Amino acid sequence: MEDRDTLVNLYYTMVLIRRTEEKILELLLQGKLASSMCHVSIGQEAVATGVCSAMQPQDYLTSTHRGHGHIIARGGDLRRIIAELLGRETGYCKGRGGSMHLVDVQLGHLGSNGIVGGHIGIATGAALWSSLQNDGRVTVAFFGEGAMTEGIFHEAANMAALWRLPIVFVCENNQYAMSLPWTHATAEHSFARKGEAYGMPGIEVDGQDVLAVRQVALQAIERARRGEGPTLIGAQTYRFLGHSRGDPSPYRDKEEEARQRARDPIRLYQEHLFREGIMTQADVDALEAKVAEVIADAVRFAEESPPATLDSVLEDVFA
Ligand SMILES: Cc1ncc(C[n+]2csc(CCOP(=O)(O)OP(=O)(O)O)c2C)c(N)n1
């Protein structure tokens, strides 16, 4: 049985991700984001939260174009996240990168990435380094099921299993890569068999159940830390909104959407916490108020920060 603080923290993190992304959408509609390229993970919060809660402070992760949740769950600075989205000098990439370029190396967050699958190679490189250094770190690579059909995934999975690298591959299967259903993108839908094909365990988990995600992540991360090699986790989840703003998802069946929305990971977990007597409605209300305060502070900080200026656009770039 987990202690109360851990259980409440999981809830706090999921709510913080959800409310932050709702605020980001609001800022987008107000025309305040530096770029309209922005993908939210509303509906998928339990995956980022469960996995990051199982990581140790020294561990690494790499993230995707849909990466707000990963950096928040890793304990990223919300002020710097919002400042980055608003194109401010105080942002994680000094406002040059935006939503898809959040990175906090000190937290072991090696970056989100607009190149679908690109960061799977970066994660495998980090794990190779840890293996060579014997530094005890584990790397987590988050990616969507669409990225899993990219060549880079196959090369990285093959190499990681062959060399028993300390890495955990976390596929957030939200069922669609833009408009392409998962069932039309790959012939083998079993993560157990997919993992087996590379020589690593493949574990399927209900990605809407934060405690279940946490359990499989704890096992996979500890296995990697013991030097037993990678694991492929297939977390079954759903993005409640379109691929990005302006996508009303005409390719999705409306009954399917309703069915999936009824399995809101935050509500499911809240019901669990109430049932177990771990939180009350008053606790939830207080937590929501705290989250609202944290977000309001981050937005205020970002809006008061200076914008990235045009004459500095070539600073901090490699070429
Ligand atoms: C290499 C590459 N190919 C195509 C794209 C365009 N693109 C952006 S997101 C996306 C879908 C990715 O699907 P998935 O990996 O399942 O992640 P999800 O968007 O579902 O979270 C595509 C094709 C890209 N950014 N990079």
The ligand as a MOL file (V3000), in Angstrom:
LIG
                    3D

  0  0  0     0  0            999 V3000
M  V30 BEGIN CTAB
M  V30 COUNTS 26 27 0 0 0
M  V30 BEGIN ATOM
M  V30 1 C 9.3220 12.4980 -38.6370 0
M  V30 2 C 7.9750 13.1660 -38.6110 0
M  V30 3 N 7.0060 12.7270 -39.4410 0
M  V30 4 C 5.7820 13.3240 -39.4270 0
M  V30 5 C 5.5250 14.3820 -38.5920 0
M  V30 6 C 4.1380 15.0240 -38.5680 0
M  V30 7 N 3.4420 14.5610 -37.3600 0 CHG=1
M  V30 8 C 3.3940 15.3210 -36.2490 0
M  V30 9 S 2.5970 14.5540 -34.9990 0
M  V30 10 C 2.2640 13.2090 -35.9530 0
M  V30 11 C 1.4930 12.0350 -35.3920 0
M  V30 12 C 2.2720 11.3100 -34.3680 0
M  V30 13 O 1.4900 10.2990 -33.8110 0
M  V30 14 P 1.9090 9.6030 -32.4720 0
M  V30 15 O 3.3680 9.3050 -32.4810 0
M  V30 16 O 0.9920 8.4550 -32.2520 0
M  V30 17 O 1.6900 10.7250 -31.3520 0
M  V30 18 P 0.3240 11.4760 -30.9680 0
M  V30 19 O 0.2510 12.7080 -31.8360 0
M  V30 20 O -0.7990 10.5490 -31.1750 0
M  V30 21 O 0.5250 11.8530 -29.5470 0
M  V30 22 C 2.7880 13.3520 -37.2210 0
M  V30 23 C 2.6810 12.3510 -38.2930 0
M  V30 24 C 6.5760 14.8300 -37.7650 0
M  V30 25 N 6.4170 15.8520 -36.9150 0
M  V30 26 N 7.7860 14.1920 -37.7700 0
M  V30 END ATOM
M  V30 BEGIN BOND
M  V30 1 1 1 2
M  V30 2 1 2 3
M  V30 3 2 2 26
M  V30 4 2 3 4
M  V30 5 1 4 5
M  V30 6 1 5 6
M  V30 7 2 5 24
M  V30 8 1 6 7
M  V30 9 2 7 8
M  V30 10 1 7 22
M  V30 11 1 8 9
M  V30 12 1 9 10
M  V30 13 1 10 11
M  V30 14 2 10 22
M  V30 15 1 11 12
M  V30 16 1 12 13
M  V30 17 1 13 14
M  V30 18 2 14 15
M  V30 19 1 14 16
M  V30 20 1 14 17
M  V30 21 1 17 18
M  V30 22 2 18 19
M  V30 23 1 18 20
M  V30 24 1 18 21
M  V30 25 1 22 23
M  V30 26 1 24 25
M  V30 27 1 24 26
M  V30 END BOND
M  V30 END CTAB
M  END
